[in-house]
Amino acid sequence: MFAVLSDTHSRSGHELAGAARDAVERADAVLHAGDFTSEAALDAFQSASERLHAVYGNSDGPGVRDRLPEARTVDLAGVRVAVTHRERGGPTALALFGRERGADLVVSGHTHRPSVTETEDCVLLNPGSHAEPRGNPASHAELTPREGGLDGKIIDRDGTVLREFRVEGRNV
């Protein structure tokens, strides 16, 4: 299982609680779409997961930006995943970002609003924010490998499944 998070916005640690904490503890890999805000938060995530694939966000300071890329692409169980914090231009720009990277799934953050959008080229996933939801549910996403792709869920802090989706591994 792969845990997907974004928008921690912490000065002191990873702020993991409830289902998000459980997911990170049992995940084979963790994706984070930026806005740790501090090096302490990034360090805490790196301590919580040996396989952290992260990017920096617009609220990250120079210490975090020096340690992480703005965007990255990783392969998870036969699915190519492109990760960024945000792309100006909304879903259209995110889909183009994914197409440029040959991605099946694009993970982004920034809005603190959990969402899944299927486009012609890829699936767009925003896991929301596990720590600072700003009026949205405190959430993260989980991706489980299956034959030909990934099964996904967006999950509330209390463990309630908010949305289920599938990603086909077409591009690896």
N, C-alpha and C positions, 0 to 999 in steps of 0.2 A: 504494500500500500504506500502511496505517496501523499504527503500532506502539503497543502497549498495555502499560504497565508500572505497577508499584506497589511500595510498601514499600522504598524505597532505603535509608533509615536511615543516612545519612552525615553526618559533620561537615565533610567536606572537598570532595566532588565528586559526580559522577553515578554513579560506580562501575560504569559500563558495560563489559562485557567479552564477548568471543565473539559469538554470534549476536545478543544484545541490542544490542550496540554497532553491528553491521552493520545491523540493522533500523532503529535510530534514524537512522543516517547516510543511509539511502536512503528513509526514510518521507516521504510527502507531508504527514503530520501525526502528532503523537505525543500520546497520551492518557496521563495519569498519575493514578492513583487515590490519591494522597496518601502521607504519611509520607516526605517528603524528609528531615525532621528538622532540617535547617539551611538558612539562606539560601544558603550556599555550594553546597549540593547543588542547590537550585532554580536558582541562577544558572548552574551548569554545564549543567543541562538546557536552560535557555533559550538558552545559547550553542550547544548541540548541535542544537537544532531551532528554527527560526523560527516554526513552527506548533505550539506546545505548548498543549494544553488540559488544565489540571490543576486539582485540588482539594486542599485541605489535609486532613491526617489527624490522628488523636488524638495522635501523637508530635511533630507539628510545633510549633515555638515561635511566639511572637507575631510575629516578623518574617515568617515564612512565612504565618501566618494573616492578617496584614494585607494580603498581596499576592494571596491566592487565595480563591475562594469555597469554601463547604462542599460545594456541589453545583453541577453545571452540566449543561446539555443542549446537544449539538452535532449537526449533521446531517452525516453522512459518506456521500457517494455514494448518497443516497436512503434512508438508514437513520438514524432518530433514535436517538441514544445518550445515555443519562443516566449521569453519572459521580458517584460518591460514594466516600468511603473505607469507610464501613460504615453499616449500619442495624441497630439493635438489633432482634432478632426473626428473624434469619437470612433464609433464602430467601423466606419469606412477606412479610416487611417489604421486602425488596429488590424483589420483584415488585410490591408495592403502590406503592413509590417509582417504579418504572418506569411503572406504569399512570397515576399522577398526572401524569406528564410526557409521556404519549403516546409512550413509548419502545418501540422494537423490541429494543433491547439495553441492559442495565444493566451497567456496569463498576464493580466494587468491589475493594477490597483487604483489608487488615487481618489476614487469617488466614495469609498467606504460603503458602497452599496453592492451587496452580492447580486451577481447576475450571470446568466448564460445566454449567449446569442449564437445561433447557428448561421453561418454564411455559406456561400457557394464553395469557398476554398478551405475554411477551417471553422473550428468552434472557438468562440471568445469567452473566456472565463474571468470574472472578477470575484475572488473569494470573499470580498467584503473585508471588514476589519475585526479581528478577534479581540482587540484591546480598546479601541476608540471608535465605536460604531456610529457616532453622530446621528442618532435617531433611527438607525437601521438595526437589524438584529446583529449581535456580536457573533461573527461567523468565520468559518474557514471551509476549505473544500478538501475532499479526499478522493483520490483516484486509485482504482483497483484494476490491475491487469486482468484481461480476459483474452480469449482467442481473437486476434485481429484488432485489438484496441484497448480502450480503457472504459470502465464504468465509473461515472463520477457522481458525487453528492456534494451539495452545499449543506453544511450542518451548523445549527445554532449551538451556542455555548452549552446548553443543557442536553444536547444530543439529538434534538429534534431535526429530522431531515427536512430541509426547506425546499430542495429541488434535486431531482435526479436527471442525469443526462449521460450520453454516450459519445465517445470520440473514436472514430475509425482511424487506424494507422495506415494511411495511404501513402505517405511520403518518405518513409525510412527505407 
